[in-house]
Amino acid sequence: MRVGRRLGHALLALVVVGCGGSSPGSSLGFESSGAPTTAPSSATAPTVLASLAPTPVETARLALSGRIVFERFDVAANSSAVYLADANGTHVEPLFDRGAEMPHWSPDHKTVSLFCCDDGMAAHLIDVASRAFRELPPPDPVVEVHCGPWTADGLELACESFGTDDESKNGVYAMPAGDGKGLRRLTSNPDGDDLPGDFSSDGKLLVFTRSEDAGGTLYVARLGTREPPIRVSPSGAVGQCFCGTFSPDGSEIAYASALDGGVHLVRPDGGELHKVFRDANGRWAMAPAWSPDGRYIVFALSPTRDVSSHPPTDLYVMNADGSEPGLLLSGDAYQSNPDWAP
């Protein structure tokens, strides 16, 4: 099995960053040093924030609920680990190390899938309450799979997949999360690479990144039909591992742009594409994720577009329309790929 292939794509994502919601009813409860933005129409340029410099005191005032799982890279140890934190940035604790990254909450919020260990397994799962860890072996010797996001019903995991000897088998497959036995094909990309991002809450749509000559591009597949996937982002707009994520109601997809470093929203049919956030200080947004109620978006900010050296990054949270961004977690480590549970 070509175990290193998936890791190679993860490194590519580190080089090129970037894997109409209504305004929430209440603010985040602190002052930002920049002017708020509003969600523009497709014909309106986004407001650029003057700066982002909330203090730890302001962060402590965030009245956010739920838990966030995210990855953190230790440069000194040259290793990544997955951490848990309360959604207001408190009670940070390690969940799993062994080179773990790209965590995803299960729909029942009891289990986290993650990519780790480089041992040839198809999927890695950890029960959050007990910390019990299990690995699912490859289900098919002719298809190499690397699994992460959960289907909407929580019964399967979506997998970036390659034919071991026949590249016509390349695409996204779904694999049972219980025993890992059996594969269900979701997309086909002969000789190419499709990386699953997220499912709509009704389970009918899959957003994924397709590798193209210009780089990663977001597509949406309507599952259970013969319709071809719809391109919903400009070509090369996303990094390989920072795929789009559906809002809880399925009406919008958020992604971080590898072209301009901003956070963008787009409808699943490709309409109403617009930027809601851009950092005037030149930092690059990465890996946005929605709060469970769809009112907020959490994302990482990197000081540089090239994060192959894992520079220190901060986690921020903002209203879903891009207004009132505030610091959630700072530090001297690379932090990314947050996912938010109730």
C-alpha positions in Angstrom: 0.0 0.0 0.0 1.1 3.5 -0.7 0.8 4.8 2.8 3.0 7.8 2.2 0.8 9.2 -0.6 -1.8 10.7 1.7 0.9 12.3 3.9 2.4 13.8 0.8 -0.8 15.5 0.0 -1.0 16.8 3.6 2.4 18.4 3.1 1.2 20.0 -0.2 -1.6 21.5 1.8 0.9 23.1 4.2 2.6 24.8 1.3 -0.6 26.2 -0.3 -3.0 27.4 2.4 -6.8 27.1 2.2 -8.6 23.8 2.8 -25.9 33.9 2.5 -25.8 33.2 6.2 -27.8 35.7 8.2 -26.3 37.8 10.9 -26.5 36.1 14.3 -28.9 37.5 16.8 -26.2 38.5 19.4 -22.6 39.6 19.2 -19.6 37.6 20.6 -19.5 39.9 23.6 -16.2 41.7 23.3 -14.7 44.6 21.4 -12.4 44.0 18.4 -9.9 46.6 17.3 -11.1 46.4 13.7 -14.3 47.5 12.1 -16.8 44.7 11.7 -17.5 43.3 8.2 -20.8 42.4 6.8 -21.5 39.7 4.2 -21.4 41.4 0.9 -23.3 40.5 -2.2 -21.4 38.8 -5.0 -20.9 42.2 -6.6 -19.6 43.9 -3.4 -16.0 43.8 -2.2 -15.6 42.7 1.5 -14.6 45.1 4.2 -11.0 44.6 5.2 -10.4 44.6 8.9 -8.0 47.2 10.3 -6.4 44.8 12.7 -7.1 41.9 15.1 -5.7 42.2 18.6 -8.1 41.2 21.3 -6.6 40.5 24.7 -6.9 37.4 26.9 -9.4 39.3 29.0 -11.6 39.8 26.0 -11.3 36.2 25.0 -12.4 35.1 28.5 -15.6 37.1 27.9 -16.7 34.9 25.0 -19.9 33.2 26.0 -19.6 30.3 23.5 -20.7 26.8 24.2 -19.6 23.4 23.0 -16.2 21.9 22.4 -13.6 22.3 19.7 -11.2 19.6 18.6 -8.1 20.8 16.6 -4.6 19.8 15.7 -1.4 21.3 17.2 2.1 20.8 15.9 5.1 20.8 18.2 8.1 22.0 16.1 10.7 20.9 18.7 9.3 17.4 18.7 8.5 17.4 15.0 5.1 15.9 15.8 1.5 16.8 15.7 -1.3 15.9 18.2 -5.0 16.5 18.5 -6.4 18.6 21.3 -9.7 19.4 22.9 -10.9 22.8 24.2 -14.0 24.4 25.3 -15.5 26.6 22.6 -14.5 29.7 24.6 -10.9 28.8 24.5 -10.6 27.3 28.0 -9.8 23.8 29.3 -7.3 22.9 26.6 -6.2 19.3 26.9 -4.6 16.7 24.6 -6.8 14.0 23.1 -4.4 11.9 21.1 -0.8 12.2 19.9 1.2 9.7 17.7 1.3 12.2 14.9 -2.4 12.8 14.9 -4.0 15.5 12.7 -7.1 16.5 10.8 -9.7 15.6 13.5 -13.5 15.2 12.7 -16.3 14.9 15.3 -18.8 12.1 14.6 -22.4 13.4 14.3 -23.3 12.1 17.8 -20.2 13.9 19.1 -18.9 10.9 21.0 -16.1 9.9 18.6 -13.3 11.7 16.8 -11.8 10.3 13.6 -8.3 11.5 12.8 -5.4 10.9 10.5 -2.4 9.5 12.3 0.2 6.8 12.9 1.3 6.1 9.4 0.7 2.4 9.9 -1.4 1.5 6.9 -4.7 1.5 8.6 -7.7 2.9 6.7 -9.2 4.9 9.7 -8.3 5.8 13.2 -11.1 6.5 15.8 -11.0 7.6 19.4 -13.8 7.5 21.9 -13.7 10.9 23.6 -15.1 9.9 27.0 -13.0 6.8 27.5 -10.1 7.7 25.2 -10.3 4.2 23.8 -8.6 4.0 20.4 -9.3 1.7 17.5 -8.0 1.3 14.0 -9.9 0.0 11.0 -7.9 -2.0 8.6 -8.0 -1.6 4.8 -11.3 -3.1 3.5 -10.1 -3.8 -0.1 -6.7 -4.8 -1.3 -7.1 -3.1 -4.6 -8.2 0.3 -3.2 -6.0 2.3 -0.8 -8.2 4.4 1.5 -7.5 7.2 3.9 -10.6 8.2 5.9 -11.7 11.2 7.9 -15.1 13.0 7.5 -18.3 11.3 8.7 -21.4 10.8 6.6 -24.4 12.7 8.0 -25.9 9.6 9.7 -22.6 8.7 11.3 -22.6 5.2 9.9 -19.7 5.7 7.4 -16.5 7.6 6.9 -15.5 9.3 3.7 -12.1 8.3 2.3 -9.6 9.7 -0.1 -9.0 6.6 -2.2 -6.7 5.3 -4.9 -6.6 2.1 -7.0 -3.4 0.3 -5.9 -2.8 -0.9 -9.5 -5.7 0.6 -11.4 -6.0 4.4 -11.2 -9.5 4.3 -12.7 -10.6 3.4 -9.2 -9.4 6.7 -7.8 -12.1 8.9 -6.1 -14.0 9.3 -2.8 -15.4 6.2 -1.2 -17.5 5.7 2.0 -16.5 3.0 4.4 -18.6 1.6 7.4 -17.4 3.2 10.6 -18.3 0.1 12.6 -16.2 -2.6 11.2 -14.7 -1.0 8.1 -15.9 -3.8 5.8 -17.0 -2.7 2.4 -16.7 0.4 0.3 -19.3 2.5 -1.4 -18.1 4.8 -4.3 -19.1 8.4 -4.1 -16.9 10.1 -6.8 -14.7 9.0 -9.7 -11.5 10.7 -10.7 -9.4 8.4 -12.9 -5.7 9.2 -12.6 -6.6 12.1 -10.2 -7.2 12.8 -6.6 -10.5 13.7 -4.8 -10.3 14.6 -1.1 -13.6 14.6 0.9 -14.5 17.7 2.8 -18.0 17.5 4.4 -21.5 16.2 3.9 -24.7 18.3 4.0 -26.9 17.7 7.0 -29.4 15.8 4.9 -26.7 13.5 3.5 -27.5 14.4 -0.1 -24.4 16.5 -0.9 -20.7 16.0 -0.6 -18.2 18.9 -0.9 -14.7 17.8 -1.9 -11.4 19.1 -3.2 -10.3 17.9 -6.7 -6.7 18.2 -7.7 -6.3 20.1 -10.9 -3.4 21.6 -12.8 -4.1 25.0 -11.1 -4.3 23.4 -7.7 -7.2 22.3 -5.5 -10.7 23.3 -6.6 -14.0 22.7 -4.6 -16.7 20.6 -6.1 -20.1 19.4 -4.8 -21.4 16.0 -5.7 -25.2 15.2 -5.5 -25.0 11.7 -4.1 -27.2 8.9 -5.4 -27.6 10.6 -8.8 -25.7 10.4 -12.1 -25.2 14.2 -12.2 -21.6 15.3 -12.6 -20.1 17.3 -9.7 -20.5 21.0 -9.7 -17.5 23.3 -9.4 -18.2 25.9 -6.7 -14.9 27.7 -6.3 -12.4 29.2 -8.7 -9.7 26.8 -10.0 -6.8 26.5 -7.5 -8.8 28.3 -4.8 -8.2 25.7 -2.0 -5.3 23.8 -0.6 -5.4 20.0 -0.7 -6.3 19.4 3.0 -8.4 22.5 3.7 -11.7 21.4 2.1 -15.0 23.2 2.3 -17.4 22.7 5.2 -21.2 22.9 5.1 -23.2 25.2 7.3 -25.5 23.2 9.7 -28.5 24.0 7.6 -26.7 23.1 4.4 -27.3 26.4 2.7 -23.7 27.5 2.5 -20.1 26.2 2.2 -17.2 28.0 3.9 -13.7 27.6 2.7 -10.4 29.4 3.1 -8.9 30.7 -0.1 -5.4 29.8 -1.2 -5.6 32.7 -3.6 -6.2 35.6 -1.3 -6.1 34.2 2.3 -9.7 35.2 3.0 -12.7 33.2 4.2 -15.3 32.7 1.5 -18.9 31.5 1.5 -20.7 29.9 -1.5 -24.0 28.1 -2.0 -23.9 24.4 -2.9 -24.9 25.2 -6.5 -22.0 27.6 -6.9 -24.0 30.8 -6.5 -23.5 33.8 -4.3 -19.8 33.3 -3.9 -18.4 36.1 -1.7 -15.7 36.9 0.8 -16.7 37.6 4.4 -13.3 38.0 6.0 -9.8 39.2 5.1 -7.0 40.1 7.6 -5.5 43.5 6.7 -2.3 42.5 8.6 -1.6 40.0 5.8 -2.3 36.8 7.7 -3.8 33.9 5.9 -7.0 32.2 7.1 -7.1 28.4 7.2 -9.6 25.6 7.7 -12.9 27.4 8.8 -15.5 25.4 10.7 -19.1 26.3 11.7 -20.5 26.4 15.2 -23.2 23.8 15.7 -25.9 26.5 15.5 -24.4 28.1 12.4 -24.0 31.5 14.1 -20.2 31.5 14.2 -17.1 30.3 12.3 -13.9 29.3 13.9 -10.7 29.4 11.8 -6.9 29.5 12.0 -4.8 32.5 11.1 -1.2 32.0 9.8 1.4 34.8 9.5 2.5 33.4 6.2 1.0 31.7 3.1 3.6 29.0 3.3 3.1 27.0 6.5 5.4 24.1 5.6 7.6 25.1 8.6 4.5 25.1 10.9 4.7 28.7 12.1 2.8 29.7 15.2 -0.9 30.2 14.3 -3.9 31.4 16.3 -7.4 30.2 16.3 -10.1 32.9 15.9 -13.9 33.0 16.0 -16.2 35.4 14.2 -19.9 35.8 13.5 -20.9 33.8 10.4 -21.2 37.1 8.4 -17.5 37.8 9.1 -18.1 40.5 11.7 -16.6 40.8 15.2 -13.6 38.4 14.9 -11.9 37.6 18.2 -8.9 35.6 19.4 -9.9 32.2 20.7 -6.6 30.4 21.3 -3.1 31.8 20.9 0.3 30.3 21.6 3.7 29.5 20.2 2.5 26.4 18.2 1.0 25.7 14.8 -2.8 25.1 15.3 -5.3 24.3 12.6 -8.2 22.2 11.4 -10.7 23.0 14.2 -14.0 21.2 14.4 -16.9 22.3 16.7 -19.3 20.1 18.6 -22.2 21.1 21.0 
